[in-house]
Amino acid sequence: MYKRNPKFVHPELVHVLSTSKTRRLSWFENLNVSHSNLATALNDLLEYAQRGRNTRFIFLIGMTGVGKTSLAENALSTALTVLWEEEEIEIPFMYVPVETNDEPRFAWKNLYSAILEQGSSIPVESVREGVCSGDIMRFSNNKRYTLAALRKAIKRMAKERGLKVIIFDEAYYFLRFSSLDVMDTVKSFAEQIDVKLIFIGSYELLKLAAQYSIQIRRTEVVPFFRYDPKKKNEMREFMTVIEKFTSNWPCDHIPNFLAAADELAVASMGGVGQLSAILANFLGIQLRNKGEIWTPEMFGKALKATGLDEEMREQIREGEAELRRKYAIKNGFCTNQGIATIKEKLTS
């Protein structure tokens, strides 16, 4: 039976072990594990978030299940708060999941309403557009608040809060409609509100990231790659991630997942989020078993059916190939030779 590695044990684990099965499962599902690919993506996001106004759009792109949402909700949220703490801005960012809708066009009112409701205490129904007629300011008194009124209200809210960044998760919902029209509206919104927008999603977002030259000039893409088990250094990091999860297994009977690292790397496709989901599935089955004893059959039950698994793998292979081709290779001055060349010129 596996013995926990003390250096990876979370301080809360001792308390969690004495709680209910439901509480233990929930705690494990929300357990955040640091790793090198996450750190790389986080550093790039923070670098772009601090740039001037010429950088407006930041895309965090990676496979489904690589850990993008976890990064945004936890490490990125904490880092952004620390980033602007000297300006005494309590919460300089907003996290807004983009929701689907049944309308023929993207429901900007729904999105703007979500932003406004999250960022202020003003009920959306109270938002009215003011129109100046001579010396008289008139406000609409019906419930049909306009996009212009919502934008103005968001602008006021953003200024009062010192808002720096809005994070849009599940941003692939934008793609149900004309991506060109969406990015035109987003560009206008970002400039009017004067914030940076971070879009989080899978490879489909590559279609949004490079629409036309003026947008590309204001855009940066942060690839969030999975671990390749064929590369020894990446497999070592992935094994460390497995050990971190296993050391925090909220049961006394702990499977030795580290010994099954090869199988887990294949099953999760090297995605830490997908690995977490597999292990959480296993844990749920174990907790429901008599005496909370695990069995080998639980491993297969925790995985997806073969057909679904193969379909997802094919999409990931194609998407990651395009992501690597377009954005994984830095410009020439990021190489050792490029750095040496420019150093000689800049110090001359």
N, C-alpha and C positions, 0 to 999 in steps of 0.2 A: 504494500500500500504506500502511496506517495506521502512524503513528509514535507510539510510546508517549508518554503525558504523564508527565514525570518526577515530578510531585507526587503521582501516584497509584500509582506503581510500588512494590510491596511489597519490603521489604529482602531477603526470601528468594528473590526471583525469579531473581537471577543464579545462585544455586546450583541452584535447581530446573531451570533450562534445561539443565543438564549431566547431569540424572538420566534414568532410563528413562522410556519412554512411559507405563507404568503409574503410576509415581510422579508424573509431571506431571499426568496426568488426575485422580488422587486429590487432589493438592494443589489443583487448580482447583475441583474439586467441593466442597472444604471451605473455599474462600476466603470470608472474611467481609467484606462491604462495608457501611460505614456510610451511612445516609441519613436524611432528616428524619422520615419516618413511623416508622422504627425508634426514633429518639431520643425522639419524642413518646410512643410506647408504653412505652419503657423508663422514662422519667421518671415516668409515671403508675403503673407497677408498683412502683417504688421508693417513691413517696409512700404508696401504700396498704399496702405491706409494713411501713412504719414506724409505722403508726397503732396505736392501742390495741386492747384485746381485743374491742371492739365490731365490729371488722372482722376477719372470719375467712376469708371466701371471696373470691378474686379470679379473675375469668375473663378470659383473654386470647383474644379471638375475632376471626377473620378468615378470608379465603378460603384454600382449600387452595393452597399454593404462594406465600403472601405472605411467608413467612420467619419464622413463629412459632417453629418448633423451633430454627432457627439462633439466633434471639434468646435463647431460653431456655438453650441449651447454651453460648452464648458471652458476649454482652454482659451478660445478666442474671446469669449465674453469677459473672462477674468483679465486677459491681457489688455483688451481695449480699455477697461476700467482703469487699470494701472497706468496705461499710456498717457491719459489726460488727467491724472489725479492732481498734478500741479496747478491745473486751471480750475480745480475744485468743481469739476463736473462729475456729479455722482454717477450718472449712467449716460455715457456719451454715445450709446448705440441703441438700436432697436432691432429685435429679432421678429420677423414677420413671415410665417408660413404662407406661401401662395396657394390659394384654394381654387379648385376647379368650379365651373358653373355650367349651366345648361343654356346659356345665352349664345346667340350667333356670333357675338363679338366679345372681346375680353371685357370683363366687368370691372372697369377702373374704379367705379364708385365703391364697389365692395372692398377693393384693395385700399383705396384712400381712407375709407371708413375704418378699416382694421388698423391702419397706421395711426389715425387720429385718436381712436378710442384707446389704443395702447399707450399713446404718448401724452394724453391729457385727460382731465376729468370732465371735459365738455361732452355732453351727449351729442351724437352725430345729428340727431333730429333737430338740435338747436342751432345748427350751422345755417347761416343765411348769407346770401350774397348782397353786398351793399351797392347801390347804384346812386350816383350823385346827379340830381336834376336841379340845375341852378344852385341855389344855396341850401337845398334840402337833400338830405341823405335818406334814401328809402331802402328798406330791407324786405326781402320776400317773406311772406307770412304763411306760405304753404309748406307742405312736407316734402316737396320735390327739390331737395337741395342739389345744387349744380356742382359739376366738376371744378369749375372755377372757384366756387365758395370753399369747397373742400381743400383745394390746393392752398388757398390763402390761409385757411385755418391751420393747415399742416406747417406752412412757412412760419406762422407766428409761434406755434408750438415748438418747432425746431430751434428758433432763435432763443426762446425763453429757456429751453433745456440745454442749449449749447450742443445740440445734436451734431455728431460728426459722421456717423455711419448708420445705414439701414441695411440689414442682412435679410435677403429674400431666400428662404429655403423652399425646396421643391419647386424651383424656378422653371422646370420643364413644362409646367402648366401654361406658361407664356406661349409655348410652341404650338398650342392648339389653334392659334390664329396666325395672321401674317406677321412673321418675325420682324420684317422691315417696319411695319406700322408700330409694333410694340416698342422697338428700340428708338424710333422717333419720339414717341411719347415719353419713354423712360429718360432719354437725353434731355428733353425739355424739363421734365420733373426734377432731375438731378441738378440742373443749373438754376432753376427757380428756387428750389429749397436750399441749395448750396450744401449738399452732402455727398458723400461717396456711397455708392451702392455695391454691395457684395451679393453676387448671385451664386447659389449653391445647387449643384445638380450633377447628373450623369453626363455621358458623352454627347447626348442630344444638344446640350448647351453650346457645343462648338459652332452650331448654326447661328447662334445669337452673338457670339463673341467677335465675329469679323464680318459685319455687314457692308460697311463702306469706309473709306479712308478717314473721314473726320471722326468716326466712332473708334476705329482702330487706334488712332492717335491718343485717345483718352482711355484705352482699355489695356488691362493687364490680365494674364491668365495664370492661375496657380494650379499646376497639375498635382493631384493627390494620388500617388501610385500605390498599387498593391505590392506585396512582396513576391518576388520570383523565386520559387523553391529550387530552381536550377542554378541559382547564384549562391555560393556558399555564404558570403557575408550577409546577404538578405535572409537566407534561411536561419542563420544564427540569431538575427534580430527577431525573426518570427518565433523562434523557439523561446526566446526570452519573454515575449508577449504571452505565449502559452503558459510559461511558468508563473507569470504574474497572476493570470487568471486562476490557475490551479492552486496557487498558494492562498487564494482568498475564497476557495470553495466553501460555501456555508453549510457543510455537513461534516460529520466526523469521519465518514467513510468516503475517502477521496480516490478517484481513479487516477492512474498515472498517465495523464494526457501527454506529458512530455515525451514518453516513450512512443506515442502514436503521432508524433509531430509530422511525419511524412503524410500520413493519411489525412490529418487535419489541414495541412497545407493544400492538398488536392481538393478536399471537400469545400474549403472556404475560398479557394482560388486566390489565396494570399491576402484576402481582405480581413482586416482586424474586426470590422463591424460584423462581417459574416461569420467570423470565428466566434465572436461573442454570442451571436444568435444561436449558433449550433450548440455551444456549451450551455446556454440558458435553456434550450430545448431539452438537453440531456438532464440538466439539473431538475427541471420541472417534472420529468418522468421519474427521476430518482426520489424526489420528495414525496411523490404520490405512492411510491412502493412501500410495502410493509417494512418497517424498521429503517427506512431510508437507506436501503442497501442497493447499490448499483449492480447491474448485470451487463454482460457484453452486448446483449440484444438492444440495449438502449442507444448505442452508438448509431446503428442504422436507422432507428426510429427518429433520431434527431436530425437526420439529413433530408434533403428534398428528394422527390421522386426522380428517377433517372431522366425522364423526358424533359421535365422542367429544368433540371440541372443543365442538360446539354444545350437547351435553348438559351439559357442565361450565359453560359460559357462562350457561345458563338458571338453573342452581342458584345460581351466584354472584350474578346480578342480583337474584334474589328474596331471597337471604340478606342481601346487603349493604343492600338497601332496608329490611329490617326492623331491621338493626343500626343504621343511620343514624337511623331513625325513633325508636328507643327510647333510644339511648345517645350519639349523636353531638352532640346539642345539650345544652350545659351548662345549669345553672340560671341564672336571670336575673342573679344577682349576679356572674357571670363575664363579663358584657358590660361595655362601657365605661360605659354609662349606670348599670348596677347598681353597678359599682365606685365611681363618682362619688357616687351616692346614699348608699351605706353608709359611705363615707369621711367624708362630711359629718357623719353621725350619730355614728360611732364616735369622731371627734375633737372632738365638741362638749363 
